[in-house]
Amino acid sequence: MTHISPHPGSPSPARVPVVVIGAGPAGLTVGNILRAASVDCVVLETESREFIEQRPRAGVIEEWAVRALEQRGLADNLLERAGRHTACEFRFDGSGHRFPYTQLTGRHHFVYPQPLLVTDLVHEYADRRGGDIRFGVRDVRLHDTDTDHPSVSYLCPASGERRLIHCDFVAGCDGARGVSRSTLTARERARVARHDYGIGWLALLAEAPPSSDCVLFGVHPRGFAGHMPRSPEVTRYYLQCPPGDDPENWPHEHVWPELRQRLAASGNPPLTEGRLLEKRVLDMHDYVVEPMASGRLLLAGDAAHLTAPIAAKGMNLALHDAFLLGDALAMYLAKGDDSGLAGYSEACLRRVWDYQEFSQWLSDVYHGTASGDPYRAGTTLARLRRLFTSPAAAAAFAEQYLGTAAHY
């Protein structure tokens, strides 16, 4: 196979089997799977290594995804350092209602901030497995991906010269705004299904210890509020707000009273306050690109689908795509078996659509009491009460919340 220099800015090889666009969880997992199978690849990333190892992102990883990382030798630090969550709590009508999903199912969630996972995956790919990853590239362009001879070009950050890499496949893992998604969706047979919830979430990162040992979901007439522990010193909070709202409309002295009110539950101590490290407004929407592959271009992660953070499914779907894509490419390039590639899009989309449906259902629960519609408010509370009175409803919710269905 072609030898590839691991040094950024080195001359591009004439050909490499796979070019991976994007060094997020999906792209780095694909790269690591290929390296483990002795398949050469190049990972291209527009940001610096320091940036991707620090940018705040999701933190909830489902147990099946961690076990799949573990099987591939990619979970050592995660298993040693990640928190384990065994329950969540809904707060409504002024009371807390704990949902002990591990007690019901034997399964749990891992909490491991995405920057830590990315740091682990970069280290494994570049430092331990000798993979070629090029940071800070500019103006990435895909060429001839609808033929058997695709290529990728980019501007080298060191020289400013355009470099060209010929390849057999392009793995598009560069997110919602990347060149991979726009290239595939420009083709006639691609469809983008989109759903807008018509609500916003103010995403907050607080330098404050968690106020509970589990995730809290505040279902309140003033709007949804969420409490998500990230570490012993840092907590993620969410507040429902108008879409397009300005984060500056939410100063410290406004944020904490609103969180206290929406997350109030009798018998529980007040929230532990702290300095706000981050404030962003997220407009809640989903999209799905179908199919996720066209020609020699295959999408994974947010390049193919976006799931609003309502159900904390985004990183899990990205990893699921990456496992399937990495294995499929390795099977074809190492063994000539194209069965994984042929079924890749369909296999991914079954789980994608199931998670999309759950996100939509959970959104109705989170936001129904704040809709201003007495009918929606009443049915929302009926759904919540059913979770805590019906074993069948509890089992169904736990399966979707944990992603443990036997088949998708």
N, C-alpha and C positions, 0 to 999 in steps of 0.2 A: 504493500500500500504506500501511497505518497506520504512522505514524512513532512510534517507541518511544524514549523517553528512556533513555540509557545510565546514568542516575544511580540508584543503589540508593535505594529508599524513595520514588521518584517515583510519582505516581498510575498505577495500572494502566490499560492501554488497554482499550477496550471489547472488542476482538477482535484476535488475532494468529494467524497460520496455525499455528504450532507452539509448544508449551511443552515445554521439555526439563527433566526433573527430574534433577538431579545433575550436578556439574561435575568428574567424573573424566575419564579419557581418552576413554571412549565419548561422554559427553554433550558434551564440548567439541569433539570431532571432528565430531559431528553438527551442532552449532551453527556451526562454521566452514564446513562444506559448504553449509549453508543460506544463510549470509551471502554466500558466493561466488556463489551462484545468485540473489542479490537476493530471497531469501525471509526475511521477518522472523520472529524467534523470541525467546523469553525463556528464559533459563536460570536455574533456581532451585536454590540450594545452601544446605544447612543450616549448613555450617561457614563460617569466614572465609576470605578469600583467602590470608592468611598460613598458615593451617592446611593447606589443600590443597596449597600449594606446598612444604610441608616434611614431610608425613607419609611415613614410609618405606614403600616398596612395592617391587614387582618391578622388575627392571632388564633382562631379556633380551627383545629385540625381534627377531623373525624378519625376514629380509631383504625378503621380499615385502611385509611391513607397512610397512617403512621406505620402500620404493619407492612404495607407495600414498600415504603421507604426502607424499613428495616431489612426486608428480604434482599434489597439491592445494596446494602451496606451504606445507607445514606441517613441513618437516624441515630447514630451513637450519641451525639450531643443532645439531641432532642429528648431521647429516652432518659438521659441523665438529668436534664435541667427543666424539662417542661412540667407545668402544673397539670394536674388531672382533675377534671370537673365531673362530678357525679350527679348533679342536680341543677335545676334552674328554678326560679321563683317568679310567679306572676303576682303582681300587686294590683288589685282592683277593689272597688268598694271599700277602700280604707284598710284592707287586710292583706296579709301575705299568704300565698298558697304555694307551698313548695312541691315541686314535681321531681321525685327521686328516680330519675331514669335508670341509673345503674342498678338500683335495688330491683327495678322491674325487669331489666334486660340483661344485666351482667356486663353491659358495655358502658364506656365513658368517652368523654372528649379530652383531648390534649389542648392546652393553651401554651402556645409558643409563638411569639411575635414573628411575623413574616421576615423582618430584617435579619433575625437570628438564623432562620432557615436558609435564607439567601446566602448569608455569610458562610454557613456550613457547606452549601452546595457549590459555591464558588471555590472554596478552599479544596474541596474534594476534586472538583473538575480540573482546576488550573494548577494547583500546588501539588496535589498527590497523584493525580492521574495524567498529568502532563498535557492537558487539553489546551487547545488554542482558543483564546478568548480575546477579542479586540474591543477595548473600551473607547468611548469618545468618538466613534465613527460618525460621519455626517452624510446626509443626502443618500441614504440607502435606496437602491433601485433594483427591482427584480426584472429579469429579462427571460423571455421565451419559456415561462413556466408552464405553458400549455403544450410544450413539445417534450421530446425525450432528452433535450440538451439545454436545460435551464442554466442560468448564471445569475450572479449577484454582484453588483458593483457598489462602491462607497468611496467617500473622500477620506483619505488617511489624515488623522488629526495632526500627525507630526510633520508630514511633507506637503499636505494639501493636494496631493496627487490622487487621481481616481484609480482605485485598484479593482481588478476584476477577478472573481472566483467562479470557475466552472464547476458544476456539481451535477449529481443525479437527482437530488431532491432538495427542496427548501421547506424547512419547518418554520412556519410563521407563528412566533410566540411573542409578538411585539405589541400586544394590547389593542385597546379600542381605537387609538389614533395612529396606529402603525401602518406602514406601507403594505404589509401582508394582507390585512383585511380589505383595504381599499382596492388592491389588485384583484383579489378573488371576487369581491362583490361587484366589480365592474363587468364581470362576465354575465352573459344573458341568462344562464341557467341558475345563477345564485339568487337566493331570496333572503331578505332580512326581515324577520318578524320582530316587531318592537311593541313594547307596552310601557306607557307612562302612567305612574300612579297619581300624579297631580299633587304630590306632597314633597316637602323637603325635610331633610334631617340635618340639624346642626351637629357636626361631629366634633367632639371635644376630647383632648388628651390632657388629663390633669395630673399634676405632680402631687398625688394624694394616695395614701394606702386604700385598697378596696374597702368598702363599707359593708361587704358581705362576702362570704366564702364562695358565692356562686353568682351567675348571671342573673340580673333582675330585669324584668319587663314590666314597666309601669303603664297600665292601660287606664287612662284618665280622661275625663271630659275636656281638659285643657290641651290634651295631646299626648302622644306616646313619649316615654322616656326610657332609656336603657342604661344599665350599669354593667360593664364588662371588665372584670379584673384582668390586668395584663402582667403585672409583676407585683412584688410586695410594696413597691413605691409608686406605681403608676396605674391609673385606672382610665379606661375608655368610657365616655358617656355619650349618649345621643339624646337630642331633644327634637321632637317634631316641630317644624316651622313652615312658613310659606315657601314654596319653591322659588328659587332665585333670591332668597333673603340675603341681606348683607351681614356677614359675621360680625361686623362692627356694631350692629344693632344689639349684640349680646355681650355687654361688658360683664366683668366678674360679679358685680353686685346685682345683676339681673339673672345670670345663669344659675347661681346656687339656690336662691329662693325658688326658682321654677323647678329645678331638679328635686329639691326637698318636697315640694308640694306634689309633684307627679309620682314620686316614688315613696310617698308616705304609706306606712303600714303600722297599725297599732301594735305596741309592744316591742318595736324595733328602735334602736338608737338613731339619732340624726346622722346624715351623711358626713363623712370626713372631708372637709374642704381642702383645697390646695391651689397652687398657681396653675393657670391654664397655659399649657405648652403649645396647644394647637387649637385653632377654630376654623372649620371649613363647613360650607353648606353643600350637601349632596342632594341633587334632585333625583328622586327615586324613579328609576326606569330599568327595564330589562331589554335585551335583544338577543336573538339567536340567528346565526348565519347557517343557512342550509343550501347545499351540503357544506361540510367543513373541509372538503378537499376538492381540488380541480386540477387535472393534469398532474404535474409534479410538485404542486404547492399544497401543503397540508397545514391547517390552522390548529392551534391549541390555546386554551386559556381564554383571556379576554379578547383576543383577536377573533375568536369564534362565537363567544357568547358572554353576555354580562348579566349577572344576577345581582340585583340590589342587595345591600348588606342586611336586609331584613331577616334573612335566615342564616347568615354567616356561611354561605355555601361557595363563594367565589374561589377561594384558594383550593378547596377540596375538588371542585370540578376541574381546575387547572391541572392539579396533580393526576386526576383520573385520566384526562386527555394525554398527559405526558407519559404515563405508564403504557397506555395503549399504543401511542405513536412511537415511542422509543423502541418498544418490543417489536412492533410491526416493521419498522425500518431495519432493525438488527436482523430479524428473521429473513427479510428479503435480501439484504446486502451480504449477509454472512452465509445464508443457506439457500437463497433463491426461492424461498417460500413467500408468495405474495398474498396469502389468505388474510393476514392481518391488515395489510394495506387496503385490500378490496372491501373489507368490512369496517374500516376504521370510523368513518363518519357516522354510520348507522349505530355502531356500538356506543360511541360517545353520546349521541343525541338522545338515546333512551334515558340515560341518567340526567342529562341536561334538562329535558322536558319535565321529568319528574320533580327535579329540584325547583324548576320555574313554577310549577303548579303549587308546590308547598310554599314557596315564597309569596305567591299571590294570596293563598289561604291565610297565611300568617299575617300578611298586611291587613287583611280584613279584620283580624282579631286585634291587632295593635291599634288600629286607627278608627275602628267603628264607633267607639263611644265619643270621639271628638268630631264626628262628621256633622253634627247638628241635626241629624235625622233620628228621631226617637225609635223608629223601626230598626234601623241598623244598630243603634245602641243596644236595643233589647236582644237582638239575635247574637250580637257579639258577646254579651254576658251569658247568654244561654250556652254558647260554644265553650266558654271558659269554665262554666260550672260543670259541664259534661265531662271535661278532662279529669275532674276530681271526684266524679261520682260513677263513671262508667269504666270498668276495666278494659272493655273493647276499645273505647275512644282513647284511653290512655296508651294502650298498646300501639294503636295506629299512629298516634302522634309521636311516640318514642321512636318507632321505626323510621319515620320520615326525618325527625330531628337529628337522629344519629346516622342516617344513611345506610341502614343495615338490611334493606330488602334483599332477598336472595337473588332476585332477577330484576332487571330493568328493561 
